[in-house]
């Protein structure tokens, strides 16, 4: 399951970064939020950090765009995750 979620996160964020004006952005962001909840439920904030780190590195390496602006979408899942 971890590999599937990681690939899905990469697909979602890559789409959002490459298509910022798409009508599908909000749908993609909502699914990204759901994944954050799934990660937290299964492994806490450590799972969230580890997944985002891996996805961040891969996206920056593959398309040279920074997905960090999407981190705040997971704010509110836990007090330990607080990005602006």
C-alpha positions as CSV (number, residue, x, y, z in Angstrom):
1,X,0.0,0.0,0.0
2,X,2.8,2.4,0.8
3,X,4.2,2.3,-2.7
4,X,0.7,2.8,-4.2
5,X,0.1,5.9,-2.0
6,X,3.5,7.3,-2.8
7,X,2.9,6.9,-6.6
8,X,-0.5,8.5,-6.2
9,X,0.9,11.4,-4.3
10,X,3.5,11.9,-7.0
11,X,0.9,11.8,-9.7
12,X,-1.4,14.3,-7.9
13,X,1.3,16.8,-7.1
14,X,2.9,16.6,-10.5
15,X,-0.4,17.2,-12.1
16,X,-1.1,20.2,-9.9
17,X,2.4,21.7,-10.5
18,X,2.2,21.2,-14.2
19,X,-1.4,22.3,-14.7
20,X,-2.0,25.1,-12.2
21,X,-5.0,26.4,-14.1
22,X,-6.8,23.1,-14.5
23,X,-10.4,22.6,-13.4
24,X,-9.2,19.4,-11.8
25,X,-6.9,21.1,-9.2
26,X,-9.4,21.1,-6.4
27,X,-10.2,17.4,-6.9
28,X,-6.5,16.5,-6.9
29,X,-6.0,18.6,-3.7
30,X,-8.9,16.9,-1.9
31,X,-7.4,13.5,-2.7
32,X,-4.0,14.7,-1.5
33,X,-5.6,15.7,1.8
34,X,-7.3,12.3,2.1
35,X,-3.9,10.7,1.7
36,X,-2.5,12.8,4.5
37,X,-5.2,11.5,6.8
38,X,-4.6,7.9,5.7
39,X,-0.9,8.3,6.4
40,X,-1.4,9.9,9.8
41,X,-3.9,7.2,10.7
42,X,-1.5,4.4,9.8
43,X,1.8,5.9,11.0
44,X,1.4,9.3,12.6
45,X,3.3,12.4,11.7
46,X,6.5,10.4,11.0
47,X,4.7,8.7,8.1
48,X,3.5,12.0,6.8
49,X,7.1,13.5,7.0
50,X,8.7,10.4,5.4
51,X,6.2,10.3,2.5
52,X,6.3,14.0,1.8
53,X,10.2,13.9,1.9
54,X,10.3,11.0,-0.6
55,X,7.7,12.6,-2.9
56,X,9.4,16.0,-2.7
57,X,12.8,14.6,-3.7
58,X,11.4,12.6,-6.6
59,X,9.3,15.4,-8.0
60,X,12.1,17.9,-7.9
61,X,14.4,15.3,-9.5
62,X,11.9,14.4,-12.3
63,X,10.3,17.7,-13.2
64,X,12.4,20.3,-11.4
65,X,9.4,21.8,-9.6
66,X,8.9,22.2,-5.8
67,X,5.9,20.6,-4.2
68,X,6.5,22.1,-0.8
69,X,3.7,24.7,-1.3
70,X,1.3,21.8,-1.0
71,X,2.4,20.9,2.6
72,X,-0.1,23.2,4.2
73,X,-3.0,21.1,2.7
74,X,-2.2,18.7,5.6
75,X,-2.4,21.3,8.3
76,X,-5.1,20.4,10.8
77,X,-4.6,16.7,10.6
78,X,-2.3,16.9,13.6
79,X,-0.9,19.8,15.6
80,X,2.6,18.5,14.8
81,X,2.1,19.3,11.1
82,X,2.0,23.1,10.7
83,X,3.3,24.6,7.5
84,X,2.5,27.9,5.9
